[in-house]
Amino acid sequence: MPESDNRFQTTQEARQYHQIKNFLFAANLLFSFLGLALVVVLGLSVFLRAFLRMYFVSDLALNGAFFIISYLIVILFSFPLDFFEGFILEHKFKLSKQGLPGWLKDYLKKALISLIITGVIVESVYVFLGVFAKTWWIFASFLWLLITVIFTRIFPSLILPLFFKSRPLEDAILKERISRLAEKFNFKLSDMLVLELSRKTVKANAMVTGLGKSKRIYLSDTLLSDFSVSEIEIVVAHELSHDKNRDIYKHILASFAVSFLAFYLCDLALNGSLAYFGYNAKNDIANLPLLSLLILSVTFVVLPFQNSFSRLLERNADIGSIKATGNPQDFISMIARLGHKNLSDFSSGKLIEAFLYDHPPISQRINLAKRFVKG
């Protein structure tokens, strides 16, 4: 298994794909920072709030109208990059099989879901700002935690079906293998479902998602059609390791910690900037762009730490899957084939890894498994 083996190296096509993806990430981040900063500095949000006040007496209605208009403006300006990355780029590299009408439909569904969830958060946060001016950030952080838990809970039954059809797994041999594997992890197995990704993409995936009774195992049909039973078993073992290690709860708590920090820093910033930017009070909806800019800044700063934490959890899940199956060779073949199928970059620079990789690079995962081969 020499290092020069092409099976374990990034293809030229994958390298080009990720160079474009990395550029788009940086461009999107830069435009977001500059756009929000311009709105804050030029006082455009103060003007919009003053204009809307002529039509809305209730703060709740005013805040809702302000948010919806702001959200639509963001969608308008971000759509060209989203369209290029989500549709044109995926078709250029033959990863997507979805037509334009289907892509637009999914895009609008995502936008609507985001509008509803973010709208609830914004309206609630500004109620907290008005009622609990000194401690609003604590209430906002726990609201974020609550919404994260609820979203995770309803994702398999309400959100995922909006985008992908699923059906029960029918392969008797695979079902038996997975059932025996689930017993090793003390996983209470209910539904094993096949996610019909092939209608939209050539990429393969698997996941255990949901909380409590909503928990489900999903295997993509692209995984079932292109991988051996042993390789699929290893993928499932990886997902079951996540469940055994309670990784979903760790991610939720990490997200809560980031929100706690972000909202606290927002409170400090508001205390010292109300008069400077022309805001009437902490609960003045005109400061929403400033809060968004601060939250984006905190998110960017902590992103390497979040990704590092996520990569650690993924590494532990890889170890758990190899130990449970006792099959490092098939792990190596599976992760290499999965990497090529999904056009992954097998290795990257440290800076790109820090900001863009929530999973270890494929080369690191292969080297990890090789250590088990050597014993």
C-alpha atoms as a printed R data frame, in Angstrom:
    type eleno elety resid chain resno       x      y       z
1   ATOM     1    CA   MET     A     1   0.000  0.000   0.000
2   ATOM     2    CA   PRO     A     2   2.623  2.585  -1.094
3   ATOM     3    CA   GLU     A     3   2.069  6.297  -0.494
4   ATOM     4    CA   SER     A     4   2.262  6.896  -4.263
5   ATOM     5    CA   ASP     A     5  -0.830  4.728  -4.806
6   ATOM     6    CA   ASN     A     6  -3.332  6.947  -6.655
7   ATOM     7    CA   ARG     A     7  -6.172  5.464  -4.636
8   ATOM     8    CA   PHE     A     8  -4.928  7.434  -1.639
9   ATOM     9    CA   GLN     A     9  -4.235 10.766  -3.315
10  ATOM    10    CA   THR     A    10  -6.318 13.770  -4.277
11  ATOM    11    CA   THR     A    11  -7.256 13.801  -7.941
12  ATOM    12    CA   GLN     A    12  -6.594 16.880 -10.025
13  ATOM    13    CA   GLU     A    13 -10.340 17.310 -10.463
14  ATOM    14    CA   ALA     A    14 -10.925 17.231  -6.698
15  ATOM    15    CA   ARG     A    15  -8.100 19.707  -6.136
16  ATOM    16    CA   GLN     A    16  -9.646 22.157  -8.606
17  ATOM    17    CA   TYR     A    17 -13.074 21.666  -7.039
18  ATOM    18    CA   HIS     A    18 -11.803 22.518  -3.564
19  ATOM    19    CA   GLN     A    19  -9.740 25.474  -4.734
20  ATOM    20    CA   ILE     A    20 -12.955 27.012  -6.043
21  ATOM    21    CA   LYS     A    21 -14.898 26.018  -2.884
22  ATOM    22    CA   ASN     A    22 -12.242 27.581  -0.666
23  ATOM    23    CA   PHE     A    23 -12.280 30.775  -2.698
24  ATOM    24    CA   LEU     A    24 -16.068 30.963  -2.467
25  ATOM    25    CA   PHE     A    25 -15.916 30.494   1.309
26  ATOM    26    CA   ALA     A    26 -13.490 33.404   1.630
27  ATOM    27    CA   ALA     A    27 -15.486 35.576  -0.795
28  ATOM    28    CA   ASN     A    28 -18.770 34.917   0.977
29  ATOM    29    CA   LEU     A    29 -17.206 35.683   4.348
30  ATOM    30    CA   LEU     A    30 -15.593 38.891   3.072
31  ATOM    31    CA   PHE     A    31 -18.809 40.137   1.428
32  ATOM    32    CA   SER     A    32 -20.763 39.383   4.612
33  ATOM    33    CA   PHE     A    33 -18.316 41.345   6.770
34  ATOM    34    CA   LEU     A    34 -18.131 44.295   4.372
35  ATOM    35    CA   GLY     A    35 -21.873 44.396   3.741
36  ATOM    36    CA   LEU     A    36 -22.789 44.409   7.438
37  ATOM    37    CA   ALA     A    37 -20.049 46.926   8.254
38  ATOM    38    CA   LEU     A    38 -21.290 49.309   5.546
39  ATOM    39    CA   VAL     A    39 -24.878 49.084   6.780
40  ATOM    40    CA   VAL     A    40 -23.730 49.875  10.334
41  ATOM    41    CA   VAL     A    41 -21.368 52.719   9.420
42  ATOM    42    CA   LEU     A    42 -23.726 54.387   6.933
43  ATOM    43    CA   GLY     A    43 -26.682 54.122   9.304
44  ATOM    44    CA   LEU     A    44 -28.889 52.401   6.711
45  ATOM    45    CA   SER     A    45 -30.629 50.312   9.358
46  ATOM    46    CA   VAL     A    46 -31.545 53.445  11.336
47  ATOM    47    CA   PHE     A    47 -33.129 54.865   8.183
48  ATOM    48    CA   LEU     A    48 -35.064 51.625   7.559
49  ATOM    49    CA   ARG     A    49 -36.320 51.531  11.154
50  ATOM    50    CA   ALA     A    50 -37.459 55.160  10.954
51  ATOM    51    CA   PHE     A    51 -39.252 54.469   7.670
52  ATOM    52    CA   LEU     A    52 -41.043 51.393   9.019
53  ATOM    53    CA   ARG     A    53 -42.061 53.218  12.204
54  ATOM    54    CA   MET     A    54 -44.419 55.312  10.058
55  ATOM    55    CA   TYR     A    55 -46.391 52.163   9.294
56  ATOM    56    CA   PHE     A    56 -46.009 50.020  12.433
57  ATOM    57    CA   VAL     A    57 -46.867 51.120  15.949
58  ATOM    58    CA   SER     A    58 -46.209 47.771  17.634
59  ATOM    59    CA   ASP     A    59 -42.539 46.963  18.243
60  ATOM    60    CA   LEU     A    60 -43.234 43.300  17.527
61  ATOM    61    CA   ALA     A    61 -44.675 44.108  14.092
62  ATOM    62    CA   LEU     A    62 -41.931 46.640  13.374
63  ATOM    63    CA   ASN     A    63 -39.203 44.149  14.294
64  ATOM    64    CA   GLY     A    64 -40.818 41.464  12.164
65  ATOM    65    CA   ALA     A    65 -41.075 43.733   9.133
66  ATOM    66    CA   PHE     A    66 -37.499 44.961   9.612
67  ATOM    67    CA   PHE     A    67 -36.183 41.409   9.825
68  ATOM    68    CA   ILE     A    68 -38.118 40.147   6.790
69  ATOM    69    CA   ILE     A    69 -36.946 43.056   4.621
70  ATOM    70    CA   SER     A    70 -33.352 42.611   5.825
71  ATOM    71    CA   TYR     A    71 -33.526 38.862   5.198
72  ATOM    72    CA   LEU     A    72 -34.827 39.347   1.649
73  ATOM    73    CA   ILE     A    73 -32.038 41.834   0.929
74  ATOM    74    CA   VAL     A    74 -29.450 39.320   2.176
75  ATOM    75    CA   ILE     A    75 -30.983 36.596  -0.022
76  ATOM    76    CA   LEU     A    76 -30.930 38.938  -3.018
77  ATOM    77    CA   PHE     A    77 -27.231 39.761  -2.641
78  ATOM    78    CA   SER     A    78 -26.091 36.247  -1.656
79  ATOM    79    CA   PHE     A    79 -28.049 34.392  -4.347
80  ATOM    80    CA   PRO     A    80 -25.441 34.725  -7.143
81  ATOM    81    CA   LEU     A    81 -22.725 33.082  -5.009
82  ATOM    82    CA   ASP     A    82 -25.165 30.483  -3.670
83  ATOM    83    CA   PHE     A    83 -26.318 29.651  -7.187
84  ATOM    84    CA   PHE     A    84 -22.785 29.353  -8.515
85  ATOM    85    CA   GLU     A    85 -21.624 27.150  -5.616
86  ATOM    86    CA   GLY     A    86 -24.767 25.068  -5.172
87  ATOM    87    CA   PHE     A    87 -25.784 24.545  -8.797
88  ATOM    88    CA   ILE     A    88 -23.216 25.543 -11.415
89  ATOM    89    CA   LEU     A    89 -20.150 24.223  -9.584
90  ATOM    90    CA   GLU     A    90 -21.787 20.921  -8.615
91  ATOM    91    CA   HIS     A    91 -22.831 20.322 -12.226
92  ATOM    92    CA   LYS     A    92 -19.471 21.397 -13.602
93  ATOM    93    CA   PHE     A    93 -17.793 18.640 -11.589
94  ATOM    94    CA   LYS     A    94 -20.614 16.143 -12.268
95  ATOM    95    CA   LEU     A    95 -21.603 15.827  -8.609
96  ATOM    96    CA   SER     A    96 -25.195 17.004  -8.999
97  ATOM    97    CA   LYS     A    97 -27.998 15.349 -10.956
98  ATOM    98    CA   GLN     A    98 -30.610 17.911  -9.963
99  ATOM    99    CA   GLY     A    99 -32.304 20.129 -12.524
100 ATOM   100    CA   LEU     A   100 -32.653 23.874 -12.079
101 ATOM   101    CA   PRO     A   101 -36.348 23.818 -11.047
102 ATOM   102    CA   GLY     A   102 -35.617 21.209  -8.362
103 ATOM   103    CA   TRP     A   103 -32.584 23.117  -7.087
104 ATOM   104    CA   LEU     A   104 -34.545 26.372  -6.896
105 ATOM   105    CA   LYS     A   105 -37.357 24.599  -5.049
106 ATOM   106    CA   ASP     A   106 -34.914 23.240  -2.460
107 ATOM   107    CA   TYR     A   107 -33.215 26.630  -2.193
108 ATOM   108    CA   LEU     A   108 -36.527 28.334  -1.445
109 ATOM   109    CA   LYS     A   109 -37.434 25.662   1.113
110 ATOM   110    CA   LYS     A   110 -34.120 26.175   2.919
111 ATOM   111    CA   ALA     A   111 -34.593 29.944   2.798
112 ATOM   112    CA   LEU     A   112 -38.103 29.661   4.234
113 ATOM   113    CA   ILE     A   113 -37.021 27.346   7.053
114 ATOM   114    CA   SER     A   114 -34.148 29.697   7.868
115 ATOM   115    CA   LEU     A   115 -36.510 32.688   7.742
116 ATOM   116    CA   ILE     A   116 -38.896 31.087  10.242
117 ATOM   117    CA   ILE     A   117 -36.243 29.877  12.696
118 ATOM   118    CA   THR     A   118 -34.150 33.044  12.552
119 ATOM   119    CA   GLY     A   119 -37.291 35.173  12.751
120 ATOM   120    CA   VAL     A   120 -38.350 33.462  15.971
121 ATOM   121    CA   ILE     A   121 -34.877 34.020  17.428
122 ATOM   122    CA   VAL     A   122 -34.754 37.699  16.413
123 ATOM   123    CA   GLU     A   123 -38.232 38.504  17.717
124 ATOM   124    CA   SER     A   124 -37.487 36.718  21.002
125 ATOM   125    CA   VAL     A   125 -34.067 38.331  21.453
126 ATOM   126    CA   TYR     A   126 -35.522 41.834  21.058
127 ATOM   127    CA   VAL     A   127 -38.239 41.018  23.585
128 ATOM   128    CA   PHE     A   128 -35.455 39.942  25.974
129 ATOM   129    CA   LEU     A   129 -33.533 43.155  25.180
130 ATOM   130    CA   GLY     A   130 -36.568 45.214  26.125
131 ATOM   131    CA   VAL     A   131 -37.606 43.295  29.256
132 ATOM   132    CA   PHE     A   132 -34.246 42.075  30.582
133 ATOM   133    CA   ALA     A   133 -31.830 44.774  29.412
134 ATOM   134    CA   LYS     A   134 -28.945 43.609  31.625
135 ATOM   135    CA   THR     A   135 -29.366 39.813  31.386
136 ATOM   136    CA   TRP     A   136 -30.950 39.397  27.941
137 ATOM   137    CA   TRP     A   137 -27.882 37.568  26.628
138 ATOM   138    CA   ILE     A   138 -28.404 34.740  29.133
139 ATOM   139    CA   PHE     A   139 -32.026 34.259  28.025
140 ATOM   140    CA   ALA     A   140 -30.960 34.467  24.368
141 ATOM   141    CA   SER     A   141 -28.319 31.762  24.879
142 ATOM   142    CA   PHE     A   142 -30.810 29.365  26.450
143 ATOM   143    CA   LEU     A   143 -33.299 30.122  23.672
144 ATOM   144    CA   TRP     A   144 -30.594 29.114  21.185
145 ATOM   145    CA   LEU     A   145 -30.072 25.884  23.121
146 ATOM   146    CA   LEU     A   146 -33.811 25.146  23.135
147 ATOM   147    CA   ILE     A   147 -34.203 25.758  19.412
148 ATOM   148    CA   THR     A   148 -31.131 23.614  18.649
149 ATOM   149    CA   VAL     A   149 -32.573 20.716  20.660
150 ATOM   150    CA   ILE     A   150 -36.017 21.064  19.064
151 ATOM   151    CA   PHE     A   151 -34.560 21.254  15.547
152 ATOM   152    CA   THR     A   152 -32.421 18.156  16.162
153 ATOM   153    CA   ARG     A   153 -35.456 16.342  17.534
154 ATOM   154    CA   ILE     A   154 -37.754 17.107  14.589
155 ATOM   155    CA   PHE     A   155 -35.108 16.908  11.837
156 ATOM   156    CA   PRO     A   156 -35.708 13.243  10.823
157 ATOM   157    CA   SER     A   157 -39.503 13.474  10.794
158 ATOM   158    CA   LEU     A   158 -40.190 17.013   9.577
159 ATOM   159    CA   ILE     A   159 -37.135 18.599   7.935
160 ATOM   160    CA   LEU     A   160 -35.323 15.812   6.085
161 ATOM   161    CA   PRO     A   161 -38.483 14.577   4.250
162 ATOM   162    CA   LEU     A   162 -38.873 18.039   2.735
163 ATOM   163    CA   PHE     A   163 -35.703 17.440   0.720
164 ATOM   164    CA   PHE     A   164 -35.245 13.677   0.327
165 ATOM   165    CA   LYS     A   165 -37.495 10.655   0.049
166 ATOM   166    CA   SER     A   166 -36.669  7.591   2.119
167 ATOM   167    CA   ARG     A   167 -37.728  3.964   2.206
168 ATOM   168    CA   PRO     A   168 -37.122  0.971   4.506
169 ATOM   169    CA   LEU     A   169 -33.902 -0.974   3.981
170 ATOM   170    CA   GLU     A   170 -34.807 -4.255   2.274
171 ATOM   171    CA   ASP     A   171 -31.429 -6.018   1.987
172 ATOM   172    CA   ALA     A   172 -31.852 -8.905   4.466
173 ATOM   173    CA   ILE     A   173 -28.120 -9.661   4.735
174 ATOM   174    CA   LEU     A   174 -27.198 -6.044   5.376
175 ATOM   175    CA   LYS     A   175 -30.057 -5.639   7.860
176 ATOM   176    CA   GLU     A   176 -28.812 -8.647   9.806
177 ATOM   177    CA   ARG     A   177 -25.227 -7.340   9.823
178 ATOM   178    CA   ILE     A   178 -26.367 -3.915  11.011
179 ATOM   179    CA   SER     A   179 -28.616 -5.446  13.671
180 ATOM   180    CA   ARG     A   180 -25.697 -7.441  15.110
181 ATOM   181    CA   LEU     A   181 -23.540 -4.329  14.960
182 ATOM   182    CA   ALA     A   182 -26.184 -2.268  16.778
183 ATOM   183    CA   GLU     A   183 -26.201 -4.833  19.588
184 ATOM   184    CA   LYS     A   184 -22.469 -4.281  20.099
185 ATOM   185    CA   PHE     A   185 -23.146 -0.588  20.613
186 ATOM   186    CA   ASN     A   186 -26.267 -1.155  22.748
187 ATOM   187    CA   PHE     A   187 -28.154  0.873  20.161
188 ATOM   188    CA   LYS     A   188 -31.914  0.403  20.237
189 ATOM   189    CA   LEU     A   189 -32.546 -0.192  16.555
190 ATOM   190    CA   SER     A   190 -35.945  0.750  15.164
191 ATOM   191    CA   ASP     A   191 -35.914  2.072  11.608
192 ATOM   192    CA   MET     A   192 -33.166  1.469   9.058
193 ATOM   193    CA   LEU     A   193 -33.955  3.745   6.155
194 ATOM   194    CA   VAL     A   194 -32.549  4.290   2.695
195 ATOM   195    CA   LEU     A   195 -32.198  7.941   1.764
196 ATOM   196    CA   GLU     A   196 -32.721  8.497  -1.955
197 ATOM   197    CA   LEU     A   197 -29.789 10.822  -2.638
198 ATOM   198    CA   SER     A   198 -29.290  9.507  -6.177
199 ATOM   199    CA   ARG     A   199 -32.156 11.654  -7.446
200 ATOM   200    CA   LYS     A   200 -30.057 14.753  -6.714
201 ATOM   201    CA   THR     A   201 -26.387 13.836  -6.313
202 ATOM   202    CA   VAL     A   202 -23.761 11.163  -6.879
203 ATOM   203    CA   LYS     A   203 -22.318 11.713  -3.398
204 ATOM   204    CA   ALA     A   204 -22.689  9.010  -0.738
205 ATOM   205    CA   ASN     A   205 -23.485  9.445   2.922
206 ATOM   206    CA   ALA     A   206 -24.897  7.841   6.059
207 ATOM   207    CA   MET     A   207 -26.054  9.200   9.403
208 ATOM   208    CA   VAL     A   208 -27.695  8.541  12.720
209 ATOM   209    CA   THR     A   209 -29.867 11.567  13.372
210 ATOM   210    CA   GLY     A   210 -32.547 12.714  15.778
211 ATOM   211    CA   LEU     A   211 -32.981 12.540  19.545
212 ATOM   212    CA   GLY     A   212 -34.834  9.995  21.666
213 ATOM   213    CA   LYS     A   213 -37.652  8.259  19.805
214 ATOM   214    CA   SER     A   214 -36.956 10.280  16.659
215 ATOM   215    CA   LYS     A   215 -33.517  8.674  16.243
216 ATOM   216    CA   ARG     A   216 -33.000  7.015  12.840
217 ATOM   217    CA   ILE     A   217 -30.239  5.300  10.852
218 ATOM   218    CA   TYR     A   218 -30.065  6.544   7.258
219 ATOM   219    CA   LEU     A   219 -28.000  5.003   4.463
220 ATOM   220    CA   SER     A   220 -27.927  6.741   1.101
221 ATOM   221    CA   ASP     A   221 -28.872  4.653  -1.930
222 ATOM   222    CA   THR     A   222 -25.606  5.841  -3.508
223 ATOM   223    CA   LEU     A   223 -23.746  4.182  -0.633
224 ATOM   224    CA   LEU     A   224 -25.675  0.928  -1.004
225 ATOM   225    CA   SER     A   225 -25.121  0.720  -4.755
226 ATOM   226    CA   ASP     A   226 -21.381  1.429  -4.815
227 ATOM   227    CA   PHE     A   227 -19.945 -0.077  -1.628
228 ATOM   228    CA   SER     A   228 -19.566 -3.610  -0.306
229 ATOM   229    CA   VAL     A   229 -21.526 -4.921   2.683
230 ATOM   230    CA   SER     A   230 -18.357 -4.852   4.818
231 ATOM   231    CA   GLU     A   231 -17.639 -1.258   3.847
232 ATOM   232    CA   ILE     A   232 -21.212 -0.204   4.586
233 ATOM   233    CA   GLU     A   233 -20.997 -1.965   7.939
234 ATOM   234    CA   ILE     A   234 -17.950  0.163   8.792
235 ATOM   235    CA   VAL     A   235 -19.789  3.351   7.822
236 ATOM   236    CA   VAL     A   236 -22.684  2.361  10.106
237 ATOM   237    CA   ALA     A   237 -20.236  1.497  12.902
238 ATOM   238    CA   HIS     A   238 -18.787  4.998  12.599
239 ATOM   239    CA   GLU     A   239 -22.260  6.522  13.001
240 ATOM   240    CA   LEU     A   240 -23.099  4.211  15.903
241 ATOM   241    CA   SER     A   241 -19.844  5.240  17.581
242 ATOM   242    CA   HIS     A   242 -21.062  8.826  17.452
243 ATOM   243    CA   ASP     A   243 -24.248  7.749  19.190
244 ATOM   244    CA   LYS     A   244 -22.409  5.694  21.808
245 ATOM   245    CA   ASN     A   245 -20.072  8.622  22.542
246 ATOM   246    CA   ARG     A   246 -23.068 11.004  22.847
247 ATOM   247    CA   ASP     A   247 -21.453 13.251  20.254
248 ATOM   248    CA   ILE     A   248 -24.698 14.940  19.259
249 ATOM   249    CA   TYR     A   249 -25.064 16.244  22.813
250 ATOM   250    CA   LYS     A   250 -21.450 17.409  22.794
251 ATOM   251    CA   HIS     A   251 -22.101 19.363  19.589
252 ATOM   252    CA   ILE     A   252 -25.231 20.911  21.079
253 ATOM   253    CA   LEU     A   253 -23.361 21.971  24.222
254 ATOM   254    CA   ALA     A   254 -20.491 23.381  22.146
255 ATOM   255    CA   SER     A   255 -22.979 25.397  20.100
256 ATOM   256    CA   PHE     A   256 -24.553 26.659  23.333
257 ATOM   257    CA   ALA     A   257 -21.146 27.735  24.656
258 ATOM   258    CA   VAL     A   258 -20.424 29.691  21.459
259 ATOM   259    CA   SER     A   259 -23.839 31.368  21.573
260 ATOM   260    CA   PHE     A   260 -23.285 32.270  25.239
261 ATOM   261    CA   LEU     A   261 -19.979 33.940  24.384
262 ATOM   262    CA   ALA     A   262 -21.363 35.662  21.284
263 ATOM   263    CA   PHE     A   263 -24.422 37.120  23.017
264 ATOM   264    CA   TYR     A   264 -22.333 38.256  25.998
265 ATOM   265    CA   LEU     A   265 -19.900 40.115  23.718
266 ATOM   266    CA   CYS     A   266 -22.867 41.601  21.892
267 ATOM   267    CA   ASP     A   267 -24.134 42.961  25.214
268 ATOM   268    CA   LEU     A   268 -20.762 44.579  25.939
269 ATOM   269    CA   ALA     A   269 -20.693 46.135  22.472
270 ATOM   270    CA   LEU     A   270 -24.230 47.485  22.736
271 ATOM   271    CA   ASN     A   271 -23.486 49.082  26.096
272 ATOM   272    CA   GLY     A   272 -20.766 51.187  24.542
273 ATOM   273    CA   SER     A   273 -22.170 51.947  21.098
274 ATOM   274    CA   LEU     A   274 -25.848 52.913  21.338
275 ATOM   275    CA   ALA     A   275 -25.396 56.669  21.043
276 ATOM   276    CA   TYR     A   276 -22.487 56.454  18.597
277 ATOM   277    CA   PHE     A   277 -24.516 54.622  15.934
278 ATOM   278    CA   GLY     A   278 -27.777 56.440  16.614
279 ATOM   279    CA   TYR     A   279 -29.650 53.581  18.274
280 ATOM   280    CA   ASN     A   280 -32.481 54.552  20.630
281 ATOM   281    CA   ALA     A   281 -32.034 51.675  23.089
282 ATOM   282    CA   LYS     A   282 -30.736 48.143  23.379
283 ATOM   283    CA   ASN     A   283 -33.986 46.809  21.949
284 ATOM   284    CA   ASP     A   284 -33.830 49.120  18.903
285 ATOM   285    CA   ILE     A   285 -34.152 46.757  15.941
286 ATOM   286    CA   ALA     A   286 -31.844 49.074  13.989
287 ATOM   287    CA   ASN     A   287 -28.882 47.514  15.812
288 ATOM   288    CA   LEU     A   288 -29.614 44.094  14.272
289 ATOM   289    CA   PRO     A   289 -26.857 44.506  11.607
290 ATOM   290    CA   LEU     A   290 -24.362 45.352  14.368
291 ATOM   291    CA   LEU     A   291 -25.403 42.285  16.383
292 ATOM   292    CA   SER     A   292 -25.127 40.171  13.216
293 ATOM   293    CA   LEU     A   293 -21.643 41.548  12.518
294 ATOM   294    CA   LEU     A   294 -20.520 40.786  16.069
295 ATOM   295    CA   ILE     A   295 -21.959 37.256  15.998
296 ATOM   296    CA   LEU     A   296 -20.326 36.620  12.609
297 ATOM   297    CA   SER     A   297 -16.993 37.843  14.014
298 ATOM   298    CA   VAL     A   298 -17.209 35.602  17.081
299 ATOM   299    CA   THR     A   299 -18.260 32.640  14.944
300 ATOM   300    CA   PHE     A   300 -15.275 33.194  12.645
301 ATOM   301    CA   VAL     A   301 -12.814 33.458  15.549
302 ATOM   302    CA   VAL     A   302 -14.054 30.295  17.285
303 ATOM   303    CA   LEU     A   303 -14.517 28.304  14.045
304 ATOM   304    CA   PRO     A   304 -11.034 26.693  14.187
305 ATOM   305    CA   PHE     A   305 -11.705 25.560  17.760
306 ATOM   306    CA   GLN     A   306 -15.133 24.187  16.861
307 ATOM   307    CA   ASN     A   307 -13.703 22.354  13.854
308 ATOM   308    CA   SER     A   308 -10.841 20.966  15.934
309 ATOM   309    CA   PHE     A   309 -13.346 19.669  18.486
310 ATOM   310    CA   SER     A   310 -15.467 18.144  15.714
311 ATOM   311    CA   ARG     A   311 -12.416 16.469  14.117
312 ATOM   312    CA   LEU     A   312 -11.559 14.931  17.497
313 ATOM   313    CA   LEU     A   313 -15.059 13.448  17.764
314 ATOM   314    CA   GLU     A   314 -14.810 12.129  14.203
315 ATOM   315    CA   ARG     A   315 -11.422 10.567  14.906
316 ATOM   316    CA   ASN     A   316 -12.840  8.814  17.977
317 ATOM   317    CA   ALA     A   317 -15.756  7.558  15.883
318 ATOM   318    CA   ASP     A   318 -13.291  6.193  13.302
319 ATOM   319    CA   ILE     A   319 -11.432  4.349  16.058
320 ATOM   320    CA   GLY     A   320 -14.711  3.011  17.418
321 ATOM   321    CA   SER     A   321 -15.786  1.724  14.008
322 ATOM   322    CA   ILE     A   322 -12.460 -0.030  13.378
323 ATOM   323    CA   LYS     A   323 -12.467 -1.671  16.805
324 ATOM   324    CA   ALA     A   324 -16.111 -2.764  16.504
325 ATOM   325    CA   THR     A   325 -15.660 -4.347  13.075
326 ATOM   326    CA   GLY     A   326 -12.039 -5.444  13.445
327 ATOM   327    CA   ASN     A   327 -11.611 -4.537   9.804
328 ATOM   328    CA   PRO     A   328  -9.120 -1.700   9.208
329 ATOM   329    CA   GLN     A   329  -8.401 -2.808   5.629
330 ATOM   330    CA   ASP     A   330 -12.017 -2.318   4.573
331 ATOM   331    CA   PHE     A   331 -12.080  0.971   6.469
332 ATOM   332    CA   ILE     A   332  -9.160  2.141   4.314
333 ATOM   333    CA   SER     A   333 -10.795  1.045   1.067
334 ATOM   334    CA   MET     A   334 -14.139  2.528   2.134
335 ATOM   335    CA   ILE     A   335 -12.806  5.950   3.149
336 ATOM   336    CA   ALA     A   336 -10.623  6.196   0.022
337 ATOM   337    CA   ARG     A   337 -13.501  5.280  -2.289
338 ATOM   338    CA   LEU     A   338 -15.839  7.628  -0.411
339 ATOM   339    CA   GLY     A   339 -13.276 10.407  -0.749
340 ATOM   340    CA   HIS     A   340 -13.014  9.942  -4.506
341 ATOM   341    CA   LYS     A   341 -16.771  9.602  -4.947
342 ATOM   342    CA   ASN     A   342 -17.413 12.837  -3.055
343 ATOM   343    CA   LEU     A   343 -14.434 14.631  -4.675
344 ATOM   344    CA   SER     A   344 -12.727 15.129  -1.314
345 ATOM   345    CA   ASP     A   345  -9.348 16.754  -0.876
346 ATOM   346    CA   PHE     A   346  -7.309 13.987   0.776
347 ATOM   347    CA   SER     A   347  -4.981 16.469   2.479
348 ATOM   348    CA   SER     A   348  -4.849 20.233   2.836
349 ATOM   349    CA   GLY     A   349  -2.895 23.074   4.385
350 ATOM   350    CA   LYS     A   350  -3.212 23.640   8.126
351 ATOM   351    CA   LEU     A   351  -5.062 26.949   7.697
352 ATOM   352    CA   ILE     A   352  -7.686 25.458   5.381
353 ATOM   353    CA   GLU     A   353  -8.041 22.443   7.663
354 ATOM   354    CA   ALA     A   354  -8.547 24.731  10.680
355 ATOM   355    CA   PHE     A   355 -11.350 26.766   9.108
356 ATOM   356    CA   LEU     A   356 -13.033 24.356   6.688
357 ATOM   357    CA   TYR     A   357 -12.587 20.789   7.962
358 ATOM   358    CA   ASP     A   358 -14.990 19.471  10.589
359 ATOM   359    CA   HIS     A   359 -13.752 15.950   9.672
360 ATOM   360    CA   PRO     A   360 -10.100 14.883   9.561
361 ATOM   361    CA   PRO     A   361  -8.677 14.918   6.011
362 ATOM   362    CA   ILE     A   362  -8.958 11.553   4.253
363 ATOM   363    CA   SER     A   363  -5.183 11.007   4.386
364 ATOM   364    CA   GLN     A   364  -5.201 11.297   8.193
365 ATOM   365    CA   ARG     A   365  -8.094  8.845   8.473
366 ATOM   366    CA   ILE     A   366  -6.278  6.364   6.241
367 ATOM   367    CA   ASN     A   367  -3.067  6.694   8.274
368 ATOM   368    CA   LEU     A   368  -5.060  6.126  11.456
369 ATOM   369    CA   ALA     A   369  -6.463  2.873  10.080
370 ATOM   370    CA   LYS     A   370  -3.019  1.786   8.850
371 ATOM   371    CA   ARG     A   371  -1.794  1.806  12.451
372 ATOM   372    CA   PHE     A   372  -4.452 -0.789  13.276
373 ATOM   373    CA   VAL     A   373  -3.320 -2.903  10.304
374 ATOM   374    CA   LYS     A   374   0.202 -2.908  11.718
375 ATOM   375    CA   GLY     A   375  -1.226 -3.863  15.100
